[in-house]
Amino acid sequence: MTVREVIQRSTEFLQRHGVDSPRLQAELLLAHLFKLPRLQLYLNHDRALTEPEVTALRALVQRRAKHEPLQHLVGSTSFCGLEIAVSPVALIPRPETETLAELAATALAGRDSSAPPVVLDFGTGTGCLAIALATRCPAARIHALDLSEAALALARKNAERLGLVARLAFHVGDGFRALPADLRFDLIVANPPYIPTGELATLQPEVRDFDPRAALDGGVDGLDFYRRLALEAPAWMKAAGGLFAEFGDGQEAALQPLFSEAGWRSVTVHRDLTGRPRVLEAWR
């Protein structure tokens, strides 16, 4: 079969199985198999695939038809222009989280201080936020914290591949208690679990069945980790320290008073690129 034929057949197969954007998905899988940019497929429409190539593509398409995430199949995703390796041990970075990274990087760049800023990525997962900030803010000292040893190993792997591992410190454990007692932060960034427990079953299968539950489940109302951050983070912050945290749809109404009542000031909400409220900013 030619490139044109396998794209058409794969598209039809994925469409029958309810996969969103089936043609795009088919092209991305084939481009991954060929190790080519997707647009170069259009220059090779009449190329015939070898039998091993057809077999390999068929296996990828069948896995995608079972709603295994495309990012898991190709092994990575783009985040803030960086290639981040992914696996089922950590949440796949989402485009909306780039808003959080950009806001935090801008805040660090605007600091009026000669001392290198100290930053905590609370729940680092793949390490995408810590790595993006290390890239954008070379002077910053970045600490990456996660409950999962497997996720932290993935974050370290990403940092090593991008030549940034010496800039990051990695900590494994349940929240702030896992950190050295003398650490204090100028900035904390967090993309914590924020899906209410009762809504997990309604998520897209790519998320529900393949992202780790611990990275999704935010408790009964989805706000468990924000309560911890609002109450526990101040003891770990320098004077005038700040926090940026991503949250879910509709949660801003509860989060703003939650942080204000805990003594945070300048509690504001930022929208993502789709116009939805997405990131909480708060300062001590």
PARO-39084 format. One record per residue (C-alpha): residue in three letters; x, y, z. Coordinates in steps of 0.02 Angstrom, whole numbers, plus 32768, in hexadecimal, padded with zeros to 4 digits. Layout:
ALAXYZ...
//
This chain:
MET800080008000THR803580B37FE1VAL803F813F8060ARG7F9C8186801CGLU7F4280DF802EVAL7F7C80B980DFILE7F4E8167811AGLN7E9F815380D1ARG7E8580A5811ASER7ECB80D781C4THR7E5D817281C7GLU7DC0810C81A5PHE7DEF808D822BLEU7E0F811282B0GLN7D70816D8281ARG7D0980CE829AHIS7D5380BF8348GLY7D268170837BVAL7DD581BB837BASP7DD682788369SER7E2E82C482D1PRO7E4A82178284ARG7EA9825081E8LEU7F2082BC824CGLN7F3D822C82C4ALA7F6081B38235GLU7FDB822D81E6LEU8035824C828ALEU8048819282A9LEU808D817681FBALA8102820A820AHIS814081C282AFLEU815D811A825DPHE81BE816A81CDLYS821881E58242LEU81E3827481D1PRO8186831881ECARG80CE82FA81C8LEU80C983758137GLN814C831080DALEU80CE828380C8TYR807982ED8043LEU811982E67FDCASN811982287FE7HIS806381F97FC7ASP809181777F44ARG811A81247FA9ALA80F5806C7FC8LEU8107802E807ATHR81697F90809DGLU81107F0080F1PRO816A7F218199GLU81357FD8818EVAL807F7FA7816FTHR80857F2F8202ALA80D17FB28276LEU805380378242ARG7FC27FBF8257ALA7FF77F9B830ALEU800180558332VAL7F58807A82E3GLN7F067FEB8340ARG7F4A802C83E5ARG7F0D80DC83BCALA7E6280958392LYS7E5B80568446HIS7E74810D8478GLU7F2680F884B4PRO7F6881AB84ACLEU7FC981DD8412GLN805182258483HIS806C817A84D4LEU807A81298429VAL80FC81A383E8GLY815081B58492SER8152827184A5THR80F483148494SER811F83CB847APHE81158442850ECYS814C84F884FFGLY81B184C68466LEU820B843A84C3GLU81FD8380849DILE81C4832C853EALA81C8826E854DVAL812682258590SER80EB817F85D6PRO8057813B863AVAL80AF816786DEALA8088822186CELEU80048296868BILE801D82C585D4PRO8045838085CBARG7FB383E48586PRO7FBA8481851AGLU7F5A84E5859ETHR7FE684C7861BGLU8058852E85ABTHR7FF785C685EBLEU802F859A869BALA80E385898662GLU80E086308606LEU8094868E8699ALA811286468713ALA81A4866B869FTHR8169871F868AALA815B87348747LEU820C86F2875FALA8250876486D7GLY820087FA872BARG824C87DD87D7ASP82B5886D881ASER833A880A8876SER83F087DE8860ALA83DC873488B3PRO83B0869F8843PRO82F886758859VAL82CC85CE88A8VAL823785768859LEU81D284DC8888ASP817184758809PHE80F28422887CGLY80BF837C882CTHR81398382879BGLY80FE82E7873ATHR815F82E58696GLY81C2837C86D3CYS817C83E88647LEU815F848286B3ALA82058478870FILE8261845F866BALA820684EC8612LEU8230856486A0ALA82E5852A86A5THR82EF854E85EAARG829C85F985F4CYS82EF86308697PRO83A585F68697ALA83CD8647873EALA834185ED879DARG8360855A8810ILE82D384DF87EDHIS829484578863ALA822283CF881ELEU81B483708899ASP814582D9887ALEU80F6824E88DFSER811D81CF8856GLU81CF818C8847ALA81A781538796ALA816B82008763LEU8204825087B1ALA827581D98750LEU821D820F86B0ALA823482C686DEARG82ED82A886FCLYS82FB824E8654ASN82AC82E485FDALA8321835D8655GLU83B982F38627ARG838782E88570LEU837483A58567GLY841883C685C1LEU83C58413865AVAL83D6838E86E0ALA845E83EE873CARG83E58481874ELEU835D841D87A4ALA834F83C9884EPHE82D78336885DHIS8273830788F8VAL81FE8273890EGLY817682718992ASP80CA82AB89C9GLY80CA836889C2PHE813683E58A1FARG816A83688AA4ALA81DB83168A22LEU824583B38A0FPRO82E083E78A71ALA82A5844D8B07ASP830E84E68ADCLEU82CD84FE8A2AARG8269859C8A06PHE822085CD895EASP8207866D88FELEU81878617888EILE812085788890VAL80CE853387F3ALA805184A587F8ASN7FDF84458783PRO7F9083D78808PRO7F06835587F3TYR7E6383B687E4ILE7DDE8340879EPRO7D54831B881DTHR7D5582628847GLY7CA3824A8808GLU7CCE828F875CLEU7D62821C8737ALA7CF4819B86E2THR7CB2821F8669LEU7D5C82518625GLN7D9682288576PRO7DDC81778570GLU7E8881BA853FVAL7E8B821185E8ARG7E21819F8655ASP7E7680FD8622PHE7F2A81328603ASP7F5A81C78671PRO7F8481948724ARG7EEE81A98796ALA7F5A81FC881BALA7F7F8288879FLEU7EC582A58780ASP7E6382888821GLY7E50832A8883GLY7DD782E68904VAL7D1B82FB8915ASP7D1783AD88D3GLY7DBF83AB887ALEU7E0C842988F3ASP7E6C83BB896DPHE7F1983EF8930TYR7EED84A88929ARG7EBD84A389E0ARG7F6784588A06LEU7FBF84DB899EALA7F5E856C89E9LEU7F8185368A9CGLU802C84E18A92ALA808B85428A0DPRO80A285E58A6FALA811885928AECTRP818A85628A5AMET818D860A8A03LYS8200869F8A0DALA81B787498A33ALA814C878589A2GLY815086D88952GLY80D086A988D0LEU806F86138891PHE802885E587E7ALA7FB3854F87DDGLU7F4B85078750PHE7E9684D88777GLY7DFF848A8723ASP7D6684D486D0GLY7CF785348748GLN7D69852687DFGLU7DA085DC87E4ALA7D0886128849ALA7D3C85A188D8LEU7DF785BA88CBGLN7DFF867688D9PRO7DAB86808985LEU7E0985E289BDPHE7EB1863889A4SER7E7886E389DEGLU7E36869D8A82ALA7EDC86438A9CGLY7F3686EB8A9ATRP7F7286F389E6ARG7F6A879C898FSER7F5587D188DAVAL7EF4873388B3THR7ECB873A87FAVAL7E9786C4876FHIS7EE086B986BFARG7E90866F8624ASP7EE085F085B1LEU7EED860184F4THR7E3A85C384DEGLY7DFB8650854FARG7DCF85DF85E2PRO7E02860B8695ARG7E96859786B2VAL7F2085D98725LEU7F19861E87D5GLU7F9D869F8807ALA7FB586C988BFTRP803B87228925ARG806D872B89DB
//
